[in-house]
Amino acid sequence: MRRRAGRGVRAIGASLALAASAATSWASAGGPRVVAIDDGVRVRRGDLGIAPRPEDPVARPDGSVRLAALRGEVVAFQVVVEAGDAPADGVTVDLALAPSARTGAGARPTVERFVEHAVEVTGRSRNDRRPGEALAWSKGARPKDDRVLGLVPDALIPVGHAPAWCPYPLAIAPRTAHALWIDVSVPVTAAPGTYEGEVTVAAHGAPFARLPVTLTVDDVELPYRAVSFFAHYGPEEELEARIGGGFETERSLWQLLHRHHVDALADLTSPADVARLAPALDGSLFTQAHGYSGPGEGAPPAVAAIGTYGRLGDPRPEALRAVRAVTPLVPKAIDDLLLYAVDEQCRSPRGPGWRALLRGAPDLARVRVAHTCSEDPSGQDVDLVMMAAQAYDGELAARARGLGKAVWVYNGHRPQTGVLVLDADPVDPRATAWIAATRDVGRWFLWEATFWNDGNAGGHGPIDPFTTAESFHNADGDRMLLDGILVYPGAQKGFPARSLGRSEVLPSIRLKNLRRGIEDAGYLALARTADPAKADAIASTLIGAAFAEVAARGRAAFPNDGVAFARAREALRAIIRPQTTLTRVAMADVLRAGAEARRTTRSARQRSLHEAALAALIVTTLVLVVVVVRGRRRRRAEDAATPGDAP
């Protein structure tokens, strides 16, 4: 897994007409242009002339931005400012929303704005020995260069903390485009109804574009963490070594990932680790008392690990004492407590050895011995097998589960799933979450979130992710772009020129798209309680195939743009909205129904595949019979027409 110009705009601004209230507006001929787009588009600095598509339900060609949300959801869109012939600096983007007269009392949506920082991409994720391939994809599934090369945005910096090297107000060079990301968070206690307002784009305080925005909040609560993703990080070797700040920085990471429906996975090897992370493990870190606001308030993580990547070593009595000291301290509310015995070494005796040792310890019955291995999980002598996405097979997993094992997925690989590297399509993480919602995958492990130190054999050491896209190398010739980096450091020891000086981590566009996909999974879970057949039809249309259903060297069977996902979400919302009783459905029941639907869908899909294979065999046999019969008839006719030998 460890694998691998302000004066120009000011002059132009004097001639602007404030009547420009469309989502697309030009200040004057050759002047700045403003357009609103959805969150499934990645706007590189050279992407000029971007416009909303007619079928986009979020950013409309008529100039409106139409957002729809459930209670507990975060929705997002982007405002693109494109400089004309003159530079544009001092550019601000503000959004104000207010409830309509008929919207009731309750908590109000909140707005966060982020500057999109771009890093230059000149080469692709790749393997130097296998042209066209990479750890993230087979050759036929590699995204096209024309979508991922150039100045590519990914890091999101809150406007209030934007540094001089990524400033806010925006400074935009001539004939380039900058996007500003806007999150609108709808609290669980929000009043349902309509909120109206506008985005105001100004240059040095002089507005030059206004974009009308409408937010509709339905009286349905979005399930938190409808599908389970968790990501490893290193408290000392990554957070503290790069940022410092002690638990303040670690708290920032946990809360940021939690806000995006993702669990952080730390290494609990001593009671001191559990004590340090107690607020995170019991869920109290995700409450207002600890400065948290957002989805999943008070919810503990679903997964914790005693030792990760084989850090506990061989199953020895002293190591067992460490497990025994930690286990009773981990809150029972955490569903899965793992002993991560070894990584990607299927033949290692560590996993079986730990399993045998724990069998003789009834007080440790809740601890599952796990390892990563992509061979048939039925033959693995551990409690939990985490299979690489390219090797995951629903039938093999179901067979192993029938033997009492758990089987999960880790990482991603095209075409079987989406991937989280920078030079994939921006909605790849969204597709991954949809796949988790439509296939029986258990949980999904992301190998790293803070891999700022390229410490593999063959690695290049510490890298600055704000300036270096190629962040991962190994001795096998693999080079990857931002693999294992889902968040960015708020301070950088060793890279002071690109430091915000803050003991925190910052989100990425890829993390936002993963959140969007997990939220979509919540929509799917809700829609399945109302109309399972229609909900699954929408999902199967969007995600045609995944994992072993896809040809290993084929193309991905999911869309590469955000509009298709947004339209699918709107279709699910149409199923949910009439079901007012959903406001009284317990979230646990909704998630349980979703899990059962995934198992049922998997079984039905397997039956369909078997039936299709049988039908194909029958058709092939009939064709062969016809060919043989016709061949025999033709030869008989030829023999009859041929004169016999002369006497």
N, C-alpha and C positions, 0 to 999 in steps of 0.2 A: 504494500500500500504506500509506504514511503518508497514508492516504486520510482518505483519509477520517478488713448487717442481722442479724447473727450471733447476737444475743441471742435472737431469736425461735426459731431452730433449736435453740439450746442448751436452751431451755426445753422445746421439743417433744421433743428427743432423749432426755430422761430417761425418756419413756414409750414409747420404741421397743422393739419386739421384734426381737432379732437373728436370729430364725428366718426373717426375711424374706429368702429366698434365691431369689426369682423375678426374672425380668428386669423385671417390673413390680411395684412395691410402693408402698404408701402408709404413711407414718409414723403418721398418725392422721387422723381426720376433718379435712379442710381442711389437712392438713400436706403436707410435700414428697413428691413422687412421683418415682420413678426408673424409667427404661425404657432398654433397649439397642436400638439400631436399626442397620441396615447403613449403608454409606458412600455409598449412592446417594440419600439423603434429605437435604434441607437444612432445618434447624430454625430458623425465625425466632423472635424473642423472643415473639411472640404465638401461636405454634403450640402450643396446649394440647391435651392428650389424645391425643398421638401414641402409637400402639401398633404392635407388629410385626404383619405380615400372616401368615396361616396358611401361605401358600406361600413365605415368605421362608426360604431355606436357611441364613441367617446368624443373625439374631435370631429366636428362636422364641417363640411365645406361651406355651409351657410354662415359660419362665423361663430357658432355656439360650441361650448364645451358642456357635455351632458354626462354627469357622473351619477352612478347609482350604487348604493351600498346597503348592506345589512348592518344591524347593530353589532359592534365589535370588529368591524372591517376597516382596513386602510386601503383607500383607492389613490391612484397616482396618475399624473399626466405630466407633460413637459411643455415648456414654452421656449421656442427657438427664436433667437434674435440673430438675424443675418445682416452683417454690415454690407453696405454698398460700395461705392467707389471711395468713400472716405472712411476712416476708422470710426468706430463707435465706442466711446468709453463713458464712464459714469452711468451705465445702464442699470436700472433697478427693475425688479419684477415683484409685484405685490399682489396678494389675493385676499379679498375681504368677502366673507360669507355671512349672511344674516337669515334667520328663519322667516318664512313667509307668515302672513297674518294668521293663517289657519294651523300653523305648526304649534303643537302643544309645548308644555313646559318640560324641561329635562336638560341634560348635559348637552353642550354644543360641540360640533366638530372643531378640531384644531388643525392648524396648517403648519407644515414644516417645509422650508425651502432649502435646496442644496445646489451649490455650484458643481457642475460636472467637470472633473479634472480629466484631461486626456493624456495618454502616454503614446509615444510614437511606436508603431508596429511596422517593422520592415521585413520581418521573416516570420514564418509560420511555426506552430507546434509541429514537431516532426521527429523522425528517427533518421539519423545520418546514414544508416546502413540499408534502410528500406524506404526508398523515395515514395512520397505520397502518403505514408502511414505515420501514425503517432500513437502514443499510449491512449489517446482519447478517441481514435477512430481508425477504421479500416480505410483503405485507399478510396473506395467508391463512395464513402460517406463524408469525406472531407468537405467542409463548407468552402464556398468559392472565395478566391482571393479578393475579388472586387467588393466584398462586403466587410472585410476585416483588416485591410491594410490602411495605413495612414495614421493620423492622430485620432486615436480611439478613446472615447470617454469610458470611465468605469468607477473611479473613486468619487464618492459624494461627500462634499464638505459643507457643513451647515453655513449659511450665509453669514451668521454672526461670528464665525471663527475663521473666515476665509483669509488666507495669508497673502502677502504681496505677490508670491509666485503663482497664485490662482485667485485673483482678486474678486471681491465683490464690494461695490458695484462692478459690473462686468466691463472688461476692456477687450474689444473685439477688433481684430485686424481687418483691413479691407478685404472684401470678397471671401470671408470666412463666416462660419456659423457657430454659435455657442448655444447650448441648451441649458436651461435651469429646471431642475427636477422639483416637483411639488407633491408632497404627501398630504392627504386629507384623512385624518384619523377620526373615526366615528366611535365614540365610547359605547359600551354595552348599555349604559343608562341614557343614551341619546334619545331625544324626542323624535319619533317618526314624523315624516312630513317632508316639506320642500324647503331647501335653503338656496338663496339666490345671491349673486354678487358678480364681481368681475375681477379679472386680472388687469392691473394697470402697469404698463411698461413706460418707463420714463427715462430721460437722459438728463442728468444733473438736475433732477427735480421737475423737469418739464415733461408731462405725459405726452406720448405720441401714439399710443395704441391702447385700446380697451377691448378686452375679450370677455363677453358675457359667459357666466358659469352658472349652471344649475346642478344642485345635488339633491337627489331623491333618496331618502332613508326609509326603508321598509321596516315594519314592526316584526322582524324576525331576527333572532340572534345567530350570528355565524359561529359554528363550532370552532373551538380553539384546537389547533394541531390535529386537523382531520386525518392527516397522514403523518407518520413519525419520521423525522430526519434528525440526526445528531452528528455533531462535528467535533473532532478532537482538537486540542490546542495544548501548548506547552507553557505552563505558568512561569517557570524560571528561564528556560532556554530561549523562549520566544518573547513573552510579554515583558518580563522584568529586564531581560537583557537588552531589549530594544527600546522600551518605553520607560520602564521604572514605574514608580507610583504604587507598588505593592497591591493590596487588595482593591484599592480604588480603580486601578486599571482592570483588574480581573472582574470586578463587579460590572464595569462598563461592557465588557465582552459578553458576560452572561445576560445582562439586560438587553443588549442590542440583539443578540441572537434570539432571545425569548420573544422580543417584540416582532420578530420575523417568523415565529412559529418553529424555530429550530432550537434543539437542546445543545448546550455545550457539554463536552465530555472531558472531564478531568481525570487525573491519575490519583486514586485514593489508596495510598500505600501505607498510611499511618493514621492514628487517631488525630494527629495535628492537622492533616489534610481535611478530615471531616469537620473538625472544629472551625477551620478557616472558611470552609465553604458551607457551613451550616445554614445560613440564610438562603443560599441558592438551592440547597438540597431539600429544604422543607417548604420552599415556595415563598417564604416571607420576603425574599429579596425583590420579588415582583409585586410589591405593594407600594402604596403611596408613602408609607412610613420609611421606605428606603429610596424615595425619589422616583419610583417607577410609575409610569402611566402608559397604558397600551393594552393590547390583547393578552388574554391568559393571566389576568391578575390573580395572584395567589397560587397559581398552578405549579406544582413541583415538576422537575424533569421526569421523563418517562424512563430514562436509562442512566445508570451510573456504573463505573468500572473500578474494580480493585486491581490495579496494575493494567497498563495498556502496552500493546506491542511487545508483550513478553517481558516486561520490566521486572516482574517478580522472579524471573529465572526458573530454575528447575524446582520441582515439587519436593522441598526439603522441610524438615520439622520447624526450623526457624522461620521459613516463609509462611508455613501454615499458621504459626503463631500470629504473624502480621494480619493474615486474613481473618483469623478469629478475633483479633482486637478491633478490626475495622467494621466487620459485618453488623454487629448489633447497634452500631451508631448510625448506620444509614437508615433514613426514615422508611418505614414500611409503605408509605404512599408511592415510593418509586417502584414501578412495576417490575423492571428488569435490572438485577444486579449481576454484573458480569465479572468473571476472572478471565481477562484477555490473555491467554496463555502464550500464543506465538503468532507471528504474522507470515502468511504466505509460505509456510513450510508444512505441507500436508503430511510428510512422513516423520515429522518431529515427534519424539516421544513425550514432549511436554504436555500437550493437551490430554492424551490418554492418562498420563501419570497424575496430573492434577485431578482428573475426574475420578480416578481410583482412590486417590487420597481423600477427596471430599466425601466419597461414599461412606467412608468410615467416620464421618463427623456429622451426626444428625443436626447439630446446632447450626450447621452451615448449609442446610438444605436449600435455602433460597438462592444460593450462589450458583450461577450457570457458568460452566467452563466453556469458553468460546475460542475459536481461532478463525482466521481467514484462509479459505481453501476453495479452489474452483473445481475440484473433482466431485464426483457423485457424493452428495452429503449423507446418503444412507450408509456408506462405508466408513464414515468418520467417527472415531470413538471420542466424541465430545458432545456436550449438550446443545451447543449452538454453532452453526456453520454460517459464516458470512461469505457469500459467493460474489465474485466480481461480476459486474453487470453483463459483460460479454459472454459469461459462462452460465448465467442464471437460466434455469429451465423450470417452468412451472410444474411439469410432470415429475421431474426428479425431486423437486422441493416437496411436492405433495406426498410422494412415496416416503421421504425421510420424516415428514411430519407424522405420517401414519405409524412410524416406529418410535414416536415420542420425542423427536428432535425438533428444535427450532431452526428455521432457515431464513436468513435475511440477505439483503443486497448491500454491496458497497460500491462507491464511486459511480462512474458512468462511462459509456462507450457507444459511439455512433457506429452502426445504425440502430443498435439495440435499444438505446436510451438517449436522452439528451446528455450534454456534458457541461461542466462549469468553467472551462478554460476561457480565456479572453477571446481567442479567435474562433469561437463558435458563434452561431447565431444568438442574438440576445435573448430569445425566448426558449433556448434549449433548457435552462433550469426549470422553466414553467412546464415544458413537456415532460421533464423527469417527474415532477410532482403529479401530473395527470396520470402518468404510467403507474406511479405508486397507488393512485386512487382506483385504478381499473384492473390491476393485477394483484394477486395475493403475495406480497413481498415481505410481510412482517414489518420490519423497520428498515430504514435506509441509512447506512453509515457513510459519512463524508470524511475522508481520511485526514484532512487538516483544514484549519481555517486561518492560521497565522504563520504560514511557511515562508517567513521573511529571511530565513537563513538557509541557503541552499547547501545543506551539510551532508548530502549523500556522497558516497564514493563517486568521484568524478564531478562533484558539485563545485560551484563557484564561490561558496561562502555567503556572507551577508549581502543582500541586495536591497536597493531602495526601490520599492514598488511604484513610487510616483514617477520614476524616470526609466526604470528597466522592466520591460514586459517579459523578457525571457528569464524566468525565475527558477526553473527546475532543470537540472542536468543529472545524468547518472553515467555509470561506466558502460552501459549498453548502447550509448549513442542517442539517448532520448533528450529532447529539448522541448520544454513546455512553457506556455505563456500563462503566468499567474495561476498555475495549478497549485491547489492547496492554499490559495489566498482568497478568502471571502471577505475579509475586512482589512482595513488599512490602519497603520499606527498613527496615533495622534501626536506622538513625540518620537524622535529618532536619535538615539545615541549613535554616533558615528556618521550620521547624515544630517548635520545641522542645517544645511541649506534647504532641506525639504522637511522641516519639522514645524508643527503647529504649537509645540510646547505644551501639549495637553495630555493628561494621564487618562487617555480614553482610546477607543478604537472607533473607526468610521466605517459606514456601510459602503457597499459596492452596488452597482447597477445589477450585477448578477445575483446578489443576495436579494435585492428587491424583486427580481423576476421569480426567484424561488418562492418568496413569500406569496406572490400573486398566484402561482400555481397551487400552493398549499391552501390558500383561501378558496381557489376554484374547487379544490377537493371538498371543502366544506359545503359549497353550493351543491356539488354532486351528491354528497351524503344527505343533505336536506331534500333534494329533488327525488332521491330514491325512496324516501319515506312517503312521498305523495304519489309518484307514478314511476315505479322502477323500470318498466319497459321503455318508456319514453326517455327517461334519464340515461339509461344505458345506450340507447340508440344514438343520442347526442354524443356521448363519450366515444363510442366505437367509430362514429363518423370522423371525429377529430383525431383520435389515435388509432390508426388503422391496424398497426401491429407493433409488437415490442418483444424484446428478449429473443428467445429461440424461435418466435414466430416470423422473424425477419431473416432474410438471406444474409449470411455473415458478411458478405462483401457487397451487399446491395446498398440502397439509399434509405435514409430514415423515412419512416411512414408517419410523420407528423409535420405540421406546418412550420415554416421558418419565419413567420411574421405574427405580430400581436393581434391583428384584426380577427383572424380566424378564432383565436382563443377568446377574444372579447365577445364575439358573436355567439360562441358556444355558451359562455357564461350568461349572456342575456337570455338565451333559450332556456337554460336551467332556472333562471330567475323567474321567467314566465310561469314555470311549473310551481315554483315555491310560493309566489305572491298570493294566489287565491287561498292557499292553505293557512288560514289564520290560526288554526289550532296548533301550528308549528311553534308558536310562541310559548306553548305550554309543554312542548316535548322536551324531556330532559336531554341534555347534550350527550350524555353517556349512551342513551338509547339510540340517538341518531348515529353516533360513531359505531356502535355495535351493529346497527343495521347496515352501515356502509361496509364494515368488514365482512359481514355475511354475504353482502352482494358481490364483493370482490371474489370470495370463494366460489359463489354460485356462477359468476361470470366465467371464472377460470374453468370450472367443470364443464360448463356449456361450450366454451371455446374449444376445450380438448375434445369433447364429443363431436363438435362440428368438424374439427380437423381430422378426427378418425373417420367420420362419415364421408368427408370429402376425399380422404385418401382411398377409402373403400370404393367410392363411386368412380374415382379416377382409375383404380385398378380394373374395375368391371368394364369401364368404357375402353380402356387400353386392350383388355383381353378380347372384347368384341371386335374391335378394329383389327387386331391381329388375325382373328378367325376369318373375318371378311377378306382380308388381304390374302390369306393362305388359300381360302376356297376359290377366290377369283383367279389366283395364280394357277391352281390346278386346272380350272376350267379352260383357261387360256392355253395351257400346254396341251390339253386334250384336243382343243380345236386346231391347234397348230399341227399336232400329229395326224389328225384326220385329213387335214388339207395337204399333207406332204405325200407325193407318190411313193409307192413301195419300191424295193430294190428290183432291178431287172432280173429275170430268171436266167 
